[in-house]
């Protein structure tokens, strides 16, 4: 599985998994604009639109521990197949739903698919990649979401005026079906020697993962990335509207583009200089970008800040994921990734809810200044913890 003569030196399994992820995320991103419109057609309003997003997030949050364990005990491919299948079923569910309750059931299915695919994807990428290139591989693989976010939403929005919404849902289902087909081509990675009994109870497995400092530290730091992402996705369009800065979509396009660049370059760099040496400055860059929104009053400045934020997000993400893979044995990688993204989901939910409360008392600029402060505090705490760990390792070697 790890031998390859393909461009870039990665295996065919790696590229197939990468393609599957792009198709998977594209099927969901295609519906970012059509779904709220469809909810209104079903008789819903802003409350139902918000509930729709909340249900997906809470479902993914609830199922992540189970899907991470499933990826470790039953295999990466079966878990990836569950995720891809749920995306297909969810898209078809949107197409046949004729009421808000039925529609929300489809959203629950979507949340299950997200939890399954994301918990197994990173573990699979690590399994089929030599350890010396884990950072580079995770950096490339992680761009799948950014690529989908750049391409699919504009297509979905453009189709609204030319195709019935149910037709768009069917296109999303076919895209997810293509992802399922690619996933079927994957082979289950050869298992490495186990350090624990595969049938151990759930609680000890979860505790064992949490006790791995190299897993716990990046997972907690990922809370901050979730908080930042939650505030950007939820409130940035309103921030842009209030300041008259134009089309907020260009912010996300610029952010995604530079996130891809950072993930490619920082992943490879982390293989050479270490994970903390990459993650720490990326959190500083993210703090700078978020804090700079306070002084953003022009479209050009908005795009510049988006580029800075994209670099910070993309670089920090690959640094944290690579640090986690370094620490987690193969038998626990799925559970470890489940914890990593569980923290990310909690951060998104916290950022959205707390940000809404804060914005009701002040303005969005102040909100993003606070996000910048949180990123600075994370940089300090993360640096202190990793420095302490490096010092203790040095003392043990002496």
Secondary structure, 3 states (H helix, E strand, C coil): CCCCCCHHHCCHHHHHHHHHHHHHHHHHHCCHHHHHHHHHHCCCCHHHHHHHHHHHHHHHHHHHHHHHHHHHHCCHHHHHHHHHHHHHHHHHHHHHCCCHHHHHHHHHHHHHHHHHHHHHHHHHHHHCCCHHHHHHHHHHHHHHHHHHHHHHHHHHHHHCCCCCHHHHHHHHHHHHHHHHHHHHCCCCCCCCCCCCCCCCCHHHHHHHHHCCHHHHHHHHHHHHHHHHHHHHHHHHHHHHHHHCCCCCHHHHHHHHHHHHHHHHHHHHHHHHHCHHHHHHHHHHHHHHHHHHHHHCCCHHHHHHHHHHHHHHHHHHHHHHHHHHHHHCCHHHHHHHHHHHHHHHHHHHHHHHHHHHHHHHHCCHHHHHHHHHHHHHHHHHHHHHHHHHHHHHHHHHHC
